[in-house]
Protein backbone atom coordinates (compact mmCIF):
# COMPACT_ATOMS: atom_id res chain seq x y z
CA UNK A 1 0.00 0.00 0.00
CA UNK A 2 1.20 3.50 -0.84
CA UNK A 3 2.03 5.48 2.28
CA UNK A 4 0.59 8.99 1.98
CA UNK A 5 1.48 11.88 4.26
CA UNK A 6 -0.38 15.19 4.29
CA UNK A 7 1.91 17.98 5.50
CA UNK A 8 0.31 21.20 6.73
CA UNK A 9 2.57 24.09 7.83
CA UNK A 10 0.65 26.37 10.20
CA UNK A 11 0.92 29.74 11.89
CA UNK A 12 -2.16 31.10 13.67
CA UNK A 13 -4.71 29.13 11.66
CA UNK A 14 -7.04 28.08 14.51
CA UNK A 15 -10.06 29.25 12.52
CA UNK A 16 -9.39 27.08 9.47
CA UNK A 17 -7.15 24.20 10.50
CA UNK A 18 -9.91 21.86 11.70
CA UNK A 19 -11.66 22.11 8.34
CA UNK A 20 -8.40 21.43 6.48
CA UNK A 21 -7.65 18.35 8.59
CA UNK A 22 -11.18 16.95 8.27
CA UNK A 23 -11.39 17.62 4.52
CA UNK A 24 -8.11 15.85 3.80
CA UNK A 25 -9.00 13.00 6.14
CA UNK A 26 -12.21 12.50 4.13
CA UNK A 27 -10.44 12.80 0.77
CA UNK A 28 -7.49 10.59 1.75
CA UNK A 29 -8.73 8.18 4.47
CA UNK A 30 -5.49 6.15 4.50
CA UNK A 31 -3.20 9.17 4.81
CA UNK A 32 -1.46 10.34 7.95
CA UNK A 33 -2.06 14.04 8.47
CA UNK A 34 0.69 16.13 10.07
CA UNK A 35 0.27 19.70 11.26
CA UNK A 36 3.52 21.53 11.95
CA UNK A 37 2.90 24.54 14.15
CA UNK A 38 5.24 27.50 13.73
CA UNK A 39 4.93 29.37 17.05
CA UNK A 40 1.21 30.09 16.82
CA UNK A 41 -0.15 32.40 19.48
CA UNK A 42 -3.74 31.17 19.16
CA UNK A 43 -5.06 27.66 19.84
CA UNK A 44 -4.04 26.16 16.49
CA UNK A 45 -2.30 23.23 18.21
CA UNK A 46 -5.32 22.26 20.32
CA UNK A 47 -7.76 22.58 17.42
CA UNK A 48 -5.56 20.49 15.10
CA UNK A 49 -5.13 17.77 17.73
CA UNK A 50 -8.87 17.67 18.36
CA UNK A 51 -9.46 17.28 14.61
CA UNK A 52 -7.24 14.18 14.57
CA UNK A 53 -3.94 15.46 13.17
CA UNK A 54 -0.47 14.55 14.36
CA UNK A 55 0.84 17.89 15.64
CA UNK A 56 4.52 18.78 15.80
CA UNK A 57 6.33 22.06 16.32
CA UNK A 58 9.05 24.04 14.56
CA UNK A 59 10.48 26.91 16.60
CA UNK A 60 12.44 28.60 13.80
CA UNK A 61 10.02 31.14 12.35
CA UNK A 62 9.25 30.92 8.64
CA UNK A 63 7.56 28.55 6.23
CA UNK A 64 10.87 27.46 4.71
CA UNK A 65 12.10 26.27 8.10
CA UNK A 66 8.86 24.34 8.60
CA UNK A 67 9.10 22.66 5.20
CA UNK A 68 12.70 21.64 5.88
CA UNK A 69 11.64 20.06 9.19
CA UNK A 70 8.63 18.29 7.67
CA UNK A 71 10.66 16.81 4.83
CA UNK A 72 13.34 15.60 7.24
CA UNK A 73 10.98 14.09 9.84
CA UNK A 74 8.21 12.42 7.85
CA UNK A 75 8.70 9.16 5.98
CA UNK A 76 6.21 8.28 3.23
CA UNK A 77 5.93 7.30 -0.42
CA UNK A 78 3.81 10.29 -1.49
CA UNK A 79 3.63 13.68 0.21
CA UNK A 80 0.80 16.19 -0.07
CA UNK A 81 1.74 19.66 1.15
CA UNK A 82 -1.00 22.25 1.61
CA UNK A 83 -1.44 25.51 3.48
CA UNK A 84 -3.58 25.43 6.61
CA UNK A 85 -5.88 28.27 5.57
CA UNK A 86 -8.64 26.16 3.94
CA UNK A 87 -8.29 27.89 0.56
CA UNK A 88 -7.35 24.75 -1.41
CA UNK A 89 -9.66 21.93 -2.45
CA UNK A 90 -8.92 18.66 -0.66
CA UNK A 91 -11.15 16.81 -3.13
CA UNK A 92 -8.47 17.25 -5.83
CA UNK A 93 -5.81 15.45 -3.79
CA UNK A 94 -6.70 11.87 -4.91
CA UNK A 95 -6.57 12.87 -8.58
CA UNK A 96 -3.27 14.69 -8.11
CA UNK A 97 -1.77 11.65 -6.37
CA UNK A 98 -3.05 9.32 -9.06
CA UNK A 99 -1.55 11.53 -11.75
CA UNK A 100 1.79 11.52 -9.92
CA UNK A 101 1.77 7.71 -9.72
CA UNK A 102 0.47 7.00 -13.22
CA UNK A 103 2.92 9.31 -14.94
CA UNK A 104 5.86 8.64 -12.58
CA UNK A 105 6.18 12.33 -11.74
CA UNK A 106 8.14 13.90 -8.91
CA UNK A 107 6.05 16.98 -8.24
CA UNK A 108 2.60 18.25 -9.13
CA UNK A 109 1.79 21.89 -8.44
CA UNK A 110 -1.82 22.82 -7.79
CA UNK A 111 -2.34 25.71 -10.21
CA UNK A 112 -4.89 28.01 -8.58
CA UNK A 113 -8.13 28.85 -10.37
CA UNK A 114 -10.56 31.21 -8.70
CA UNK A 115 -13.41 33.49 -9.70
CA UNK A 116 -13.56 35.07 -6.24
CA UNK A 117 -11.95 38.50 -6.18
CA UNK A 118 -11.15 38.29 -2.48
CA UNK A 119 -9.44 34.90 -2.82
CA UNK A 120 -6.49 36.04 -4.91
CA UNK A 121 -5.57 39.69 -4.49
CA UNK A 122 -4.43 41.59 -7.60
CA UNK A 123 -1.05 42.38 -6.03
CA UNK A 124 -0.41 38.72 -5.28
CA UNK A 125 -1.67 37.66 -8.70
CA UNK A 126 0.59 40.12 -10.53
CA UNK A 127 3.58 39.30 -8.34
CA UNK A 128 3.07 35.58 -8.91
CA UNK A 129 2.91 36.08 -12.68
CA UNK A 130 5.99 38.30 -12.70
CA UNK A 131 8.14 36.02 -10.55
CA UNK A 132 6.96 32.85 -12.29
CA UNK A 133 7.72 34.39 -15.68
CA UNK A 134 11.18 35.53 -14.54
CA UNK A 135 12.00 32.08 -13.16
CA UNK A 136 10.74 30.46 -16.35
CA UNK A 137 12.98 32.63 -18.50
CA UNK A 138 16.02 31.68 -16.42
CA UNK A 139 15.45 28.03 -15.55
CA UNK A 140 12.83 26.86 -18.05
CA UNK A 141 9.12 27.32 -18.57
CA UNK A 142 7.15 24.58 -16.82
CA UNK A 143 4.90 26.24 -14.23
CA UNK A 144 2.19 28.87 -14.53
CA UNK A 145 1.65 29.16 -10.76
CA UNK A 146 5.06 28.64 -9.20
CA UNK A 147 4.05 30.07 -5.80
CA UNK A 148 1.09 27.78 -5.12
CA UNK A 149 1.00 26.31 -1.62
CA UNK A 150 -0.66 23.06 -2.79
CA UNK A 151 1.72 20.38 -4.07
CA UNK A 152 2.18 16.63 -4.29
CA UNK A 153 5.71 15.18 -4.13
CA UNK A 154 7.39 11.86 -4.64
CA UNK A 155 9.65 10.46 -1.94
CA UNK A 156 12.73 10.95 -4.09
CA UNK A 157 11.95 14.65 -4.53
CA UNK A 158 11.46 15.24 -0.80
CA UNK A 159 14.53 13.33 0.31
CA UNK A 160 16.84 14.89 -2.28
CA UNK A 161 15.69 18.48 -1.74
CA UNK A 162 18.49 20.61 -0.21
CA UNK A 163 16.35 23.14 1.65
CA UNK A 164 17.93 26.53 2.30
CA UNK A 165 15.04 29.02 2.34
CA UNK A 166 13.56 30.28 5.56
CA UNK A 167 10.33 31.97 4.48
CA UNK A 168 7.71 32.06 1.74
CA UNK A 169 10.45 31.93 -0.91
CA UNK A 170 10.53 28.17 -0.31
CA UNK A 171 8.04 27.64 -3.17
CA UNK A 172 10.51 29.24 -5.56
CA UNK A 173 13.29 27.00 -4.28
CA UNK A 174 11.11 23.90 -4.71
CA UNK A 175 10.37 24.84 -8.32
CA UNK A 176 13.99 25.60 -9.16
CA UNK A 177 15.15 22.32 -7.58
CA UNK A 178 12.85 20.42 -9.94
CA UNK A 179 13.85 22.51 -12.97
CA UNK A 180 17.56 22.31 -12.24
CA UNK A 181 17.51 18.49 -12.12
CA UNK A 182 15.01 18.31 -15.00
CA UNK A 183 12.60 16.24 -12.96
CA UNK A 184 9.28 15.11 -14.46
CA UNK A 185 6.73 17.58 -13.10
CA UNK A 186 3.25 18.80 -13.96
CA UNK A 187 0.49 21.16 -12.90
CA UNK A 188 -3.06 20.32 -11.91
CA UNK A 189 -5.73 23.02 -11.98
CA UNK A 190 -7.43 23.26 -8.60
CA UNK A 191 -10.05 25.55 -7.17
CA UNK A 192 -8.81 28.34 -4.91
CA UNK A 193 -11.28 29.82 -2.41
CA UNK A 194 -11.40 32.83 -0.15
CA UNK A 195 -10.19 32.56 3.41
CA UNK A 196 -12.70 31.89 6.15
CA UNK A 197 -14.05 34.87 8.08
CA UNK A 198 -11.51 36.02 10.64
CA UNK A 199 -8.57 34.34 8.90
CA UNK A 200 -5.80 36.56 7.52
CA UNK A 201 -2.97 35.97 5.07
CA UNK A 202 0.57 35.94 6.51
CA UNK A 203 2.07 36.86 3.13
CA UNK A 204 3.29 40.43 2.66
CA UNK A 205 3.09 41.42 -1.02
CA UNK A 206 6.12 43.72 -1.00
CA UNK A 207 8.34 42.23 1.70
CA UNK A 208 7.92 38.61 0.67
CA UNK A 209 7.88 39.52 -3.01
CA UNK A 210 11.28 41.18 -2.56
CA UNK A 211 12.59 38.13 -0.69
CA UNK A 212 11.38 35.84 -3.49
CA UNK A 213 13.07 38.06 -6.09
CA UNK A 214 16.33 37.96 -4.13
CA UNK A 215 15.98 34.18 -3.88
CA UNK A 216 15.63 33.93 -7.67
CA UNK A 217 18.80 35.99 -8.11
CA UNK A 218 20.65 33.88 -5.53
CA UNK A 219 19.52 30.64 -7.17
CA UNK A 220 20.60 32.03 -10.55
CA UNK A 221 24.04 32.83 -9.15
CA UNK A 222 24.33 29.36 -7.63
CA UNK A 223 22.65 27.38 -10.40
CA UNK A 224 23.62 29.33 -13.51
CA UNK A 225 26.77 31.27 -12.56
CA UNK A 226 27.97 31.74 -16.13
CA UNK A 227 24.69 33.47 -17.00
CA UNK A 228 24.72 35.54 -13.80
CA UNK A 229 28.31 36.76 -14.11
CA UNK A 230 28.01 36.96 -17.89
CA UNK A 231 25.28 39.58 -17.51
CA UNK A 232 27.57 41.55 -15.17
CA UNK A 233 30.40 41.29 -17.68
CA UNK A 234 28.15 42.46 -20.51
CA UNK A 235 26.97 45.49 -18.52
CA UNK A 236 30.53 46.51 -17.64
CA UNK A 237 31.65 46.07 -21.26
CA UNK A 238 28.79 48.11 -22.69
CA UNK A 239 29.32 50.96 -20.21
CA UNK A 240 33.07 50.94 -20.91
CA UNK A 241 32.54 51.09 -24.67
CA UNK A 242 29.98 53.89 -24.41
CA UNK A 243 32.35 55.94 -22.25
CA UNK A 244 35.31 55.19 -24.53
CA UNK A 245 33.67 56.24 -27.81
CA UNK A 246 34.04 60.04 -27.19
CA UNK A 247 37.60 59.53 -25.97
CA UNK A 248 38.51 57.52 -29.05
CA UNK A 249 36.89 60.10 -31.33
CA UNK A 250 38.91 62.89 -29.69
CA UNK A 251 42.10 60.86 -29.90
CA UNK A 252 41.58 60.13 -33.62
CA UNK A 253 41.16 63.84 -34.39
CA UNK A 254 43.71 65.37 -32.04
CA UNK A 255 45.98 62.58 -30.88
CA UNK A 256 45.21 63.57 -27.29
CA UNK A 257 43.34 61.89 -24.43
CA UNK A 258 41.86 64.83 -22.53
CA UNK A 259 39.93 62.91 -19.81
CA UNK A 260 42.30 60.49 -18.08
CA UNK A 261 39.86 59.60 -15.24
CA UNK A 262 37.32 58.42 -17.80
CA UNK A 263 39.96 56.45 -19.68
CA UNK A 264 41.07 54.78 -16.43
CA UNK A 265 37.43 54.00 -15.59
CA UNK A 266 36.93 52.36 -19.01
CA UNK A 267 40.01 50.21 -18.48
CA UNK A 268 38.87 49.22 -14.99
CA UNK A 269 35.42 48.27 -16.26
CA UNK A 270 36.90 46.03 -18.96
CA UNK A 271 39.17 44.37 -16.38
CA UNK A 272 36.14 43.85 -14.13
CA UNK A 273 34.25 42.32 -17.07
CA UNK A 274 37.11 39.87 -17.57
CA UNK A 275 37.03 38.96 -13.87
CA UNK A 276 33.28 38.35 -14.09
CA UNK A 277 33.75 36.00 -17.05
CA UNK A 278 36.51 34.11 -15.24
CA UNK A 279 34.34 33.75 -12.12
CA UNK A 280 31.42 32.52 -14.22
CA UNK A 281 33.53 29.88 -15.99
CA UNK A 282 35.09 28.59 -12.75
CA UNK A 283 31.83 28.51 -10.80
CA UNK A 284 30.02 26.89 -13.73
CA UNK A 285 32.37 23.91 -13.38
CA UNK A 286 31.75 23.80 -9.61
CA UNK A 287 27.99 23.99 -10.17
CA UNK A 288 28.13 21.07 -12.59
CA UNK A 289 29.74 18.93 -9.87
CA UNK A 290 27.12 20.01 -7.30
CA UNK A 291 24.31 19.26 -9.73
CA UNK A 292 25.72 15.79 -10.40
CA UNK A 293 25.84 15.11 -6.65
CA UNK A 294 22.23 16.19 -6.22
CA UNK A 295 21.18 14.03 -9.14
CA UNK A 296 22.94 11.00 -7.68
CA UNK A 297 21.16 11.60 -4.35
CA UNK A 298 17.89 11.83 -6.26
CA UNK A 299 18.56 8.53 -8.04
CA UNK A 300 19.07 6.62 -4.78
CA UNK A 301 15.27 6.53 -4.34
CA UNK A 302 12.79 4.58 -6.41
CA UNK A 303 10.36 6.50 -8.66
CA UNK A 304 6.75 6.74 -7.49
CA UNK A 305 4.66 3.79 -8.63
CA UNK A 306 1.44 2.02 -7.75
CA UNK A 307 3.29 -1.31 -7.97
C-alpha positions as CSV (number, residue, x, y, z in Angstrom):
1,X,0.0,0.0,0.0
2,X,1.2,3.5,-0.8
3,X,2.0,5.5,2.3
4,X,0.6,9.0,2.0
5,X,1.5,11.9,4.3
6,X,-0.4,15.2,4.3
7,X,1.9,18.0,5.5
8,X,0.3,21.2,6.7
9,X,2.6,24.1,7.8
10,X,0.7,26.4,10.2
11,X,0.9,29.7,11.9
12,X,-2.2,31.1,13.7
13,X,-4.7,29.1,11.7
14,X,-7.0,28.1,14.5
15,X,-10.1,29.3,12.5
16,X,-9.4,27.1,9.5
17,X,-7.1,24.2,10.5
18,X,-9.9,21.9,11.7
19,X,-11.7,22.1,8.3
20,X,-8.4,21.4,6.5
21,X,-7.7,18.3,8.6
22,X,-11.2,17.0,8.3
23,X,-11.4,17.6,4.5
24,X,-8.1,15.9,3.8
25,X,-9.0,13.0,6.1
26,X,-12.2,12.5,4.1
27,X,-10.4,12.8,0.8
28,X,-7.5,10.6,1.8
29,X,-8.7,8.2,4.5
30,X,-5.5,6.1,4.5
31,X,-3.2,9.2,4.8
32,X,-1.5,10.3,8.0
33,X,-2.1,14.0,8.5
34,X,0.7,16.1,10.1
35,X,0.3,19.7,11.3
36,X,3.5,21.5,12.0
37,X,2.9,24.5,14.2
38,X,5.2,27.5,13.7
39,X,4.9,29.4,17.1
40,X,1.2,30.1,16.8
41,X,-0.2,32.4,19.5
42,X,-3.7,31.2,19.2
43,X,-5.1,27.7,19.8
44,X,-4.0,26.2,16.5
45,X,-2.3,23.2,18.2
46,X,-5.3,22.3,20.3
47,X,-7.8,22.6,17.4
48,X,-5.6,20.5,15.1
49,X,-5.1,17.8,17.7
50,X,-8.9,17.7,18.4
51,X,-9.5,17.3,14.6
52,X,-7.2,14.2,14.6
53,X,-3.9,15.5,13.2
54,X,-0.5,14.6,14.4
55,X,0.8,17.9,15.6
56,X,4.5,18.8,15.8
57,X,6.3,22.1,16.3
58,X,9.1,24.0,14.6
59,X,10.5,26.9,16.6
60,X,12.4,28.6,13.8
61,X,10.0,31.1,12.3
62,X,9.3,30.9,8.6
63,X,7.6,28.5,6.2
64,X,10.9,27.5,4.7
65,X,12.1,26.3,8.1
66,X,8.9,24.3,8.6
67,X,9.1,22.7,5.2
68,X,12.7,21.6,5.9
69,X,11.6,20.1,9.2
70,X,8.6,18.3,7.7
71,X,10.7,16.8,4.8
72,X,13.3,15.6,7.2
73,X,11.0,14.1,9.8
74,X,8.2,12.4,7.9
75,X,8.7,9.2,6.0
76,X,6.2,8.3,3.2
77,X,5.9,7.3,-0.4
78,X,3.8,10.3,-1.5
79,X,3.6,13.7,0.2
80,X,0.8,16.2,-0.1
81,X,1.7,19.7,1.2
82,X,-1.0,22.2,1.6
83,X,-1.4,25.5,3.5
84,X,-3.6,25.4,6.6
85,X,-5.9,28.3,5.6
86,X,-8.6,26.2,3.9
87,X,-8.3,27.9,0.6
88,X,-7.3,24.8,-1.4
89,X,-9.7,21.9,-2.4
90,X,-8.9,18.7,-0.7
91,X,-11.2,16.8,-3.1
92,X,-8.5,17.3,-5.8
93,X,-5.8,15.5,-3.8
94,X,-6.7,11.9,-4.9
95,X,-6.6,12.9,-8.6
96,X,-3.3,14.7,-8.1
97,X,-1.8,11.7,-6.4
98,X,-3.0,9.3,-9.1
99,X,-1.5,11.5,-11.7
100,X,1.8,11.5,-9.9
101,X,1.8,7.7,-9.7
102,X,0.5,7.0,-13.2
103,X,2.9,9.3,-14.9
104,X,5.9,8.6,-12.6
105,X,6.2,12.3,-11.7
106,X,8.1,13.9,-8.9
107,X,6.0,17.0,-8.2
108,X,2.6,18.2,-9.1
109,X,1.8,21.9,-8.4
110,X,-1.8,22.8,-7.8
111,X,-2.3,25.7,-10.2
112,X,-4.9,28.0,-8.6
113,X,-8.1,28.8,-10.4
114,X,-10.6,31.2,-8.7
115,X,-13.4,33.5,-9.7
116,X,-13.6,35.1,-6.2
117,X,-12.0,38.5,-6.2
118,X,-11.1,38.3,-2.5
119,X,-9.4,34.9,-2.8
120,X,-6.5,36.0,-4.9
121,X,-5.6,39.7,-4.5
122,X,-4.4,41.6,-7.6
123,X,-1.1,42.4,-6.0
124,X,-0.4,38.7,-5.3
125,X,-1.7,37.7,-8.7
126,X,0.6,40.1,-10.5
127,X,3.6,39.3,-8.3
128,X,3.1,35.6,-8.9
129,X,2.9,36.1,-12.7
130,X,6.0,38.3,-12.7
131,X,8.1,36.0,-10.5
132,X,7.0,32.8,-12.3
133,X,7.7,34.4,-15.7
134,X,11.2,35.5,-14.5
135,X,12.0,32.1,-13.2
136,X,10.7,30.5,-16.3
137,X,13.0,32.6,-18.5
138,X,16.0,31.7,-16.4
139,X,15.4,28.0,-15.5
140,X,12.8,26.9,-18.1
141,X,9.1,27.3,-18.6
142,X,7.2,24.6,-16.8
143,X,4.9,26.2,-14.2
144,X,2.2,28.9,-14.5
145,X,1.7,29.2,-10.8
146,X,5.1,28.6,-9.2
147,X,4.0,30.1,-5.8
148,X,1.1,27.8,-5.1
149,X,1.0,26.3,-1.6
150,X,-0.7,23.1,-2.8
151,X,1.7,20.4,-4.1
152,X,2.2,16.6,-4.3
153,X,5.7,15.2,-4.1
154,X,7.4,11.9,-4.6
155,X,9.6,10.5,-1.9
156,X,12.7,10.9,-4.1
157,X,11.9,14.7,-4.5
158,X,11.5,15.2,-0.8
159,X,14.5,13.3,0.3
160,X,16.8,14.9,-2.3
161,X,15.7,18.5,-1.7
162,X,18.5,20.6,-0.2
163,X,16.4,23.1,1.6
164,X,17.9,26.5,2.3
165,X,15.0,29.0,2.3
166,X,13.6,30.3,5.6
167,X,10.3,32.0,4.5
168,X,7.7,32.1,1.7
169,X,10.4,31.9,-0.9
170,X,10.5,28.2,-0.3
171,X,8.0,27.6,-3.2
172,X,10.5,29.2,-5.6
173,X,13.3,27.0,-4.3
174,X,11.1,23.9,-4.7
175,X,10.4,24.8,-8.3
176,X,14.0,25.6,-9.2
177,X,15.1,22.3,-7.6
178,X,12.9,20.4,-9.9
179,X,13.8,22.5,-13.0
180,X,17.6,22.3,-12.2
181,X,17.5,18.5,-12.1
182,X,15.0,18.3,-15.0
183,X,12.6,16.2,-13.0
184,X,9.3,15.1,-14.5
185,X,6.7,17.6,-13.1
186,X,3.3,18.8,-14.0
187,X,0.5,21.2,-12.9
188,X,-3.1,20.3,-11.9
189,X,-5.7,23.0,-12.0
190,X,-7.4,23.3,-8.6
191,X,-10.1,25.6,-7.2
192,X,-8.8,28.3,-4.9
193,X,-11.3,29.8,-2.4
194,X,-11.4,32.8,-0.2
195,X,-10.2,32.6,3.4
196,X,-12.7,31.9,6.1
197,X,-14.0,34.9,8.1
198,X,-11.5,36.0,10.6
199,X,-8.6,34.3,8.9
200,X,-5.8,36.6,7.5
201,X,-3.0,36.0,5.1
202,X,0.6,35.9,6.5
203,X,2.1,36.9,3.1
204,X,3.3,40.4,2.7
205,X,3.1,41.4,-1.0
206,X,6.1,43.7,-1.0
207,X,8.3,42.2,1.7
208,X,7.9,38.6,0.7
209,X,7.9,39.5,-3.0
210,X,11.3,41.2,-2.6
211,X,12.6,38.1,-0.7
212,X,11.4,35.8,-3.5
213,X,13.1,38.1,-6.1
214,X,16.3,38.0,-4.1
215,X,16.0,34.2,-3.9
216,X,15.6,33.9,-7.7
217,X,18.8,36.0,-8.1
218,X,20.6,33.9,-5.5
219,X,19.5,30.6,-7.2
220,X,20.6,32.0,-10.5
221,X,24.0,32.8,-9.1
222,X,24.3,29.4,-7.6
223,X,22.7,27.4,-10.4
224,X,23.6,29.3,-13.5
225,X,26.8,31.3,-12.6
226,X,28.0,31.7,-16.1
227,X,24.7,33.5,-17.0
228,X,24.7,35.5,-13.8
229,X,28.3,36.8,-14.1
230,X,28.0,37.0,-17.9
231,X,25.3,39.6,-17.5
232,X,27.6,41.5,-15.2
233,X,30.4,41.3,-17.7
234,X,28.1,42.5,-20.5
235,X,27.0,45.5,-18.5
236,X,30.5,46.5,-17.6
237,X,31.6,46.1,-21.3
238,X,28.8,48.1,-22.7
239,X,29.3,51.0,-20.2
240,X,33.1,50.9,-20.9
241,X,32.5,51.1,-24.7
242,X,30.0,53.9,-24.4
243,X,32.3,55.9,-22.2
244,X,35.3,55.2,-24.5
245,X,33.7,56.2,-27.8
246,X,34.0,60.0,-27.2
247,X,37.6,59.5,-26.0
248,X,38.5,57.5,-29.0
249,X,36.9,60.1,-31.3
250,X,38.9,62.9,-29.7
251,X,42.1,60.9,-29.9
252,X,41.6,60.1,-33.6
253,X,41.2,63.8,-34.4
254,X,43.7,65.4,-32.0
255,X,46.0,62.6,-30.9
256,X,45.2,63.6,-27.3
257,X,43.3,61.9,-24.4
258,X,41.9,64.8,-22.5
259,X,39.9,62.9,-19.8
260,X,42.3,60.5,-18.1
261,X,39.9,59.6,-15.2
262,X,37.3,58.4,-17.8
263,X,40.0,56.5,-19.7
264,X,41.1,54.8,-16.4
265,X,37.4,54.0,-15.6
266,X,36.9,52.4,-19.0
267,X,40.0,50.2,-18.5
268,X,38.9,49.2,-15.0
269,X,35.4,48.3,-16.3
270,X,36.9,46.0,-19.0
271,X,39.2,44.4,-16.4
272,X,36.1,43.8,-14.1
273,X,34.2,42.3,-17.1
274,X,37.1,39.9,-17.6
275,X,37.0,39.0,-13.9
276,X,33.3,38.3,-14.1
277,X,33.7,36.0,-17.1
278,X,36.5,34.1,-15.2
279,X,34.3,33.8,-12.1
280,X,31.4,32.5,-14.2
281,X,33.5,29.9,-16.0
282,X,35.1,28.6,-12.7
283,X,31.8,28.5,-10.8
284,X,30.0,26.9,-13.7
285,X,32.4,23.9,-13.4
286,X,31.8,23.8,-9.6
287,X,28.0,24.0,-10.2
288,X,28.1,21.1,-12.6
289,X,29.7,18.9,-9.9
290,X,27.1,20.0,-7.3
291,X,24.3,19.3,-9.7
292,X,25.7,15.8,-10.4
293,X,25.8,15.1,-6.7
294,X,22.2,16.2,-6.2
295,X,21.2,14.0,-9.1
296,X,22.9,11.0,-7.7
297,X,21.2,11.6,-4.3
298,X,17.9,11.8,-6.3
299,X,18.6,8.5,-8.0
300,X,19.1,6.6,-4.8
301,X,15.3,6.5,-4.3
302,X,12.8,4.6,-6.4
303,X,10.4,6.5,-8.7
304,X,6.7,6.7,-7.5
305,X,4.7,3.8,-8.6
306,X,1.4,2.0,-7.8
307,X,3.3,-1.3,-8.0
